[in-house]
Amino acid sequence: MGSVKIVTDSTADLPPDMVERYEIGIVPLKIFFGDEEYRDGIDITPDEFYKKLRTSPHHPRTSQPSPAEFVECYEKLATDATHLISIHLSSKLSGTYNSAIVAGSMVDIPVDAVDSQGASMVLGFMAIEAAKAAREGKQPGEILDKVEGLKKRIRIYFLVDTLEYLQKGGRIGRAAAFLGNLLNIKPMLTFEDGLITPVERIRGKSKALNKLVEKVSQEAAKGPLTAAVVHSDCLEEALRFKELIEERFEFRELYLTSLGCVLGAHTGPGLIGIVYYH
């Protein structure tokens, strides 16, 4: 029986220990400040990125991996696998998924590419659950069914300090309705059908964080959750939020992770988010 290996991209925001534990292949997206090019999470860390974001005269640009970069990853994993499942950032935000599909047609090993229709730990958790199933000896079809089932259950909500970065990056989708000079308004956003979508606007960060807690409580009532708190350069605030929900709800696992450079280029600093499922 052949083994299945899992691939994702750098926007999964997976903690490094999880990548190592489950031997997940990561294909990095790229960030550009002017003519300077960086591979997300390899040439530049999130901490370095957010410092540069505040000081650089250039607004960062981002780019998907090329099919050739996917081929390099796939061929490396193919040395001890017979099937690959490649899970990626929403195809409505990036061409990464399409690059994975093209690359899959260029290698000898079978590759199933999956559009997560989300970002950050949405695809991160899909990759982890797929890797766990692969270790249990599940067949590719069974693993894909598990990922599709998770796609229906997983939830993501996040608060941004400003919509300025989403607007500049052209990734705002239906959230454009929230634009405007509204004093101290914190937009709560989610993903629907692969697009960033507004949930509500809340006056003040404290009230906004309480609204995030309310969202978690609706799902927590059904049983213990697996979740991740995600932040962009606001660690102390993220730790406080994590402690708050740990006190109130039961979790199987609760991670804390930093929003990577590519996603951070489109949200800016100050984001707090929660990804969860039961």
ABEGO torsion letter per residue (X at the ends): XBBBBBBBBAAAGBBAAAAAAAGBBBBBBBBBBEABBBBBGAABBAAAAAAAAAABABBBBBBBBBAAAAAAAAAAAAAABABBBBBBBBAAABAAAAAAAAAAAABABBBBBBBAGBBEAAAAAAAAAAAAAAAAGBBAAAAAAAAAAAAAABBBBBBBABAAAAAAAGAAEAAAAABEBBBGBBBBBBBBGGBBBBABBBBEAAAAAAAAAAAAAAAAAAEBBBBBBBBBGBAAAAAAAAAAAAAABBBABBBBBBBBAAAAAAAEBGBBBBBBBX
